[in-house]
Amino acid sequence: MKRRVVITGMGAVTPIGNTLDEFWNGIKEEKVGIGAITKFDTEDYKVKIAAEVKDFNVKERLDNKAARRMEVFSQYAVAASREAFAMAGLDMEKEDPYRVGVIIGSGIGGLSRMGKEHEKIITKGPKRVSPMLIPLMISNMAAGNVAIDLGCKGKCTDVVTASIGDALRAIQYGDADVMLAGGTESSITPVAVAGFTNLTALSSESDPLRASLPFDEARGGFVIGEGAGGVVLEGLEHAKKRGAKILAELAG
């Protein structure tokens, strides 16, 4: 029989709040996370707005030495995952680390870093490219960094979609007792905005209140954004045994 799976922790880094509580308050206050792009000069760009994470202080959320070895998308993932683990009340010293896994979805990884290092090739030559480029930018480093940070030694994978579904099945069929599942992205970069714009996928609306209208007949595309979210999933009996507060059951 498939095991029942519950949610015991949540964490978030978003354009309307950098913690779960801030995010939820932002929703209740009808806060809009869309605004002018500040990460690069958009003078020559048709699209000039995005949903950027604001005032994220990595030094307050992560160890400084570890943070320097991560691209922003990984930093977001670790921060959200730490918050989810803290809410779940998990103590890894009391867990079998090989039964605790991580699945973090990321579509494009450290695209910003790739752009910066490509510029070095053009201006200074290939020898000036950082040896850390690959471990910083590849999309599976978000899951890897989360697993290292939290001490999870079980299943650890990166997917483009369906991270929660994959984590659910890992627990249902006995591959793990606990899974940290979520997604992260930080790709508001010149090449990403140009690429999606030329694909005619992004909204060119200048009014943040009219830019994201996915179910409206006046919709004109999506708004590129960034951030991370994570949930702790665990088997129902496992959660009960350790006295965890169960937030919800994941039925399918």
N, C-alpha and C positions, 0 to 999 in steps of 0.2 A: 504493500500500500504506500501511496505517496504521503509524505509527511506534511502536516499543516505548517504554514510559514507565517510569521508575524513580523511587524515592524516595531522596533524598540528605540530607534534613534534617528534623528534628522539633523542635517546641517546645510547651510547655504551661504554663498557669496554671490550677490546679484546687483544689478543696476539700481535697485530700490532699497538696498540694505545689505550690509556685509556680514550679518549673522541671521540666524533663523528668526529671532524675535524682531529684528529690524526689518527683515523681509516681510513678515506677517503684518507688522504695523504699517509698512508701506502699502500693502494691499488694502488694508482697512481705511487708510487715509487717501486711497485712490491716487497714489503717487505715480507719476510717469517717469520711467527711467530713460526715456529717449531724449537726446539733446544733440547739440552740435559736436561733431567729432573734434577731439582735442589731441589725439595721438599723432596726427600728421597734418600738414597743410593741405586743405581740400580746394584750394583756389581753382585748380584745373579739373576738378571732379564734379560730375553732375550730381552725385549723391553726397550730401554734406552732413547727414545725421546718422547716429547709431545709438545703441544702448550700451554705454560704457559703464563698467564698475567704477565707482567714485570713492576717493579717500581710503583706499585699501592700504593699510600700513602693515607691510609684511613683517616688520620687526616686532610688531605686537602679537603676531599670530604664529610665527615660526622661528626656530633657531636661526640666527643670522648666517652662520656658516653653511647650514644645510640649504637655506633659501638661495644663497649665491650659486648653488649648483643646480638650480631649477629655473626653467622658463616660467613665465607668469601663469600659463594654464596649469602647470603642475603645482604652483604655489596655491592657486585657488582650490585645487582638488584636495590638497593636504589640509588646508584650513577648514574646508567644509567637512571633511572626513573626521578630523579631530573633534569638531563640534558634535557630529553624529555619534561618535564613540563615547564622548563624555555624557551625552544625554542617555545613551543606552546603559551607562554604568558598567561597561565591560572592563574587567581586570585581566589583562593578558597573562599574568602570572598564575591565574586560576584556570586558564583555558589551554587546550592543546593547540598550539599555534598552527599545526599542520591541518587543523580542522576549521581554521578561520581564513577566509579568502577575500579577494578584492576583484571587482570588475568595474572599471571606469571607462565610460565611453568618451571618445574624442575623435572628431572627424578629421582634424587637420593638424593638430599638435602645435609645435612652436614655429608657426609661419613667420612671425616677426623676426625671430632669430635667423631664419634662412635668408630673409631679405637683407638683414644687416651684414651677414657674412658674404653674400653675393656681391654687395657693394664693395667689400674689401677686395674681392677678386678683380673687380673692374679698376679700382683706384690704386691698389697696392700689390696686386698679384696673389696667386693661389697659396703661397707659403704663409701668408698672413691670416688665413682662415683659422679660427680657433679649433684646437683639437677636441674641444668639448661640444662642437656644433651638433654632432649626431646624437650623443646622449642627452643633450638639452632639448632637441627639437622633435625627435620621433614620438609619435602619439602614445605609444605604450608606456612612456616614462611617467605619465600621470599615475597610472595604476601601480607601477613599480615604486615610485616615491611614496605613495600612500602605504603600500605594504611594508616598506622599510621603516617608515616613520611609526607605524602602529604595531609593528612586530608580527605581522600576519605572514605565515609561511605556507598557507594552503594555496588553492587555485588562484592564479593571478593572471588576468587577461585584459586586453583592450579590445573594445568593439566600437563600431561606428554607430550602431543602434542597439536597442533591446538589452541594455546592461541589466536592468532590473529583472526582465524575463529570464535571462540566462542565470542570474543569481538565484532566482526562485527555484528553478529546476535543479540547480546544484544542491540545494538543501532538500528539496522534495525527494530526490533519488539517492540521498545519502552521501554525496561527495563532500559535503561540508556541514558543519553545525551553525556557523555564522558566516554571513557575507556582507561586505561593505560594497554597495552598488551605487552608481551615480554617473554623472557626466560632467565634463569641463571643456571650456573653450575660451580662447583669447586670440582672436584672429581679425581684429579690426585694424587692418594694415592696408597700405596703398595697393598692393597687388590683389588682395582679397576683395576690396571694395571695387577696384577697377574690373576685376574678373566677373564678379556678380552683376555689376552695372551693365557691362557689355553683353552679358547673358540675358539682360532685361528682367532680372529676378528681383532687384531691389526697388523699393519705393523711392521716388525722387521728390516726394512731398517735403516741403520745408517746415510745415507745422507739425510738431511732435504729436499733437492730439489727433491729427488726421493721417499719420504715416502708417500705422499698423491697423489695418481694417480687414482681417482675413476672411470675414464672413459677410462683408458688405459688397454691394454691386459696384461701389466706387473704389474697390481695392486696386492697388497699383503695384503690388510687390511686397516683399517682406523687409524687415529692418534687421540688419546684422547686429548681433549682440555678443556679450561675453559673460562669464561667470561660471559657477559650479554648484552642484547640489549632490548630496549623498544621503543614503538611508542605510540603516543597519537592519538586515534581515536575519532572522534565526528561526530554527525549529521551535514550534510551540512548546513542546515538552522541555527543551533546553532553556527557553526563556522562563518557564514556570519554575524550573528547578533552581535557578539562581535568583528568583524573586524579582525579575525585571518588570518594569512598568510597560505593559503592552499598549501601544498606541493604536494599532489596527491590525487586522488580518489581511494578508495578501491572498486573495482567493484564486486569482488566475490572471 
